[in-house]
Amino acid sequence: MKIRLSFLVILLAIAMTVMGFFVPFVSYLFATVLHEIAHASVAKRLGYVLNEFRLMPYGCALYGEFEWAKPSDEIRIAIAGPLCNLVLAVLCTAIWWLIPQSYPYTATFVTANVSLLFVNLLPVYPLDGGRIALGLLSKKLTRAKAYSSLRVVGYIVGISFALLFVSSCFFGANLSFASMSAFVLLSTFFPDNRCYYQSLYRVAYRNKRIERGLEIREILVKSDMPLKNLVKMLSPTHYTKFEVRDEELKIVGVIEESAFEKMTGEQMTYTSGRFLTKSR
């Protein structure tokens, strides 16, 4: 796995040291790195391939072939990070009872872990809380609907932080509220392309899923049903086949998920023994 360190992180480290914030910087950096290592450990144990670890001024990020994990695996990977921060905070707090002298050296580290825990559990994609919510919703809804629901939550959370920042200005502006509002709203306004249908159902994606086993699901539809309605029925956890029937419920053919890549934005019809498409 490649490890990439942004040059801005080095500049930030120098700046924080000069301003006297070396200990808080190291504490948050260490807590963040351990948070991502927890994600990586669970992803690897579940059989997913990790390609790159990036350390950037605003945090760490993992990249690999676990981006399209099935919902249950996605939840396990996402929850590993916050759970790691919780365990670290509890362990350090316990040490205070045994070795009180350790408090001055670990207090900031505990604060960093608690902060990462609560921030990452916000139900906003791509934070861990958003990934957990996306995994849970994907068990009941299509991926597109699940992500659309999360975007609504993202706007609500982003606006709420903005209102908190405005309110704080009367008592002393809290820039943390402003930065969280900006992060959440930008993440929500500019959707993650990996949640789009076109990405989820690429041939490469299906081939990788098949290596680990991909359940086939069959759905009965009418021959005049618009393609966009079929797309909404697709699921990232199954390979979907549609059994097409006419008005008398006689079978006229079968259309598989792989055919959708050539038919997006068109309407499906079946005639003379083969499927045709026509623009709407």
Stockholm file with secondary structure:
# STOCKHOLM 1.0

chainA/1-280         MKIRLSFLVILLAIAMTVMGFFVPFVSYLFATVLHEIAHASVAKRLGYVLNEFRLMPYGCALYGEFEWAKPSDEIRIAIAGPLCNLVLAVLCTAIWWLIPQSYPYTATFVTANVSLLFVNLLPVYPLDGGRIALGLLSKKLTRAKAYSSLRVVGYIVGISFALLFVSSCFFGANLSFASMSAFVLLSTFFPDNRCYYQSLYRVAYRNKRIERGLEIREILVKSDMPLKNLVKMLSPTHYTKFEVRDEELKIVGVIEESAFEKMTGEQMTYTSGRFLTKSR
#=GR chainA/1-280 SS CEEEECHHHHHHHHHHHHTTCHHHHHHHHHHHHHHHHHHHHHHHHTTCCEEEEEEETTEEEEEETTTTCCHHHHHHHHHHHHHHHHHHHHHHHHHHHHCGGGHHHHHHHHHHHHHHHHHHTSSCTTSHHHHHHHHHHHTTSCHHHHHHHHHHHHHHHHHHHHHHHHHHTTTSCCHHHHHHHHHHHHHHHSCCGGGSHHHHTCHHHHHHHHHTCCEEEEEEEETTCBHHHHHTTCCTTEEEEEEEECTTCCEEEEEEGGGGGGTTTEEEEEETTEEEEEEC
#=GC SS_cons         CEEEECHHHHHHHHHHHHTTCHHHHHHHHHHHHHHHHHHHHHHHHTTCCEEEEEEETTEEEEEETTTTCCHHHHHHHHHHHHHHHHHHHHHHHHHHHHCGGGHHHHHHHHHHHHHHHHHHTSSCTTSHHHHHHHHHHHTTSCHHHHHHHHHHHHHHHHHHHHHHHHHHTTTSCCHHHHHHHHHHHHHHHSCCGGGSHHHHTCHHHHHHHHHTCCEEEEEEEETTCBHHHHHTTCCTTEEEEEEEECTTCCEEEEEEGGGGGGTTTEEEEEETTEEEEEEC
//
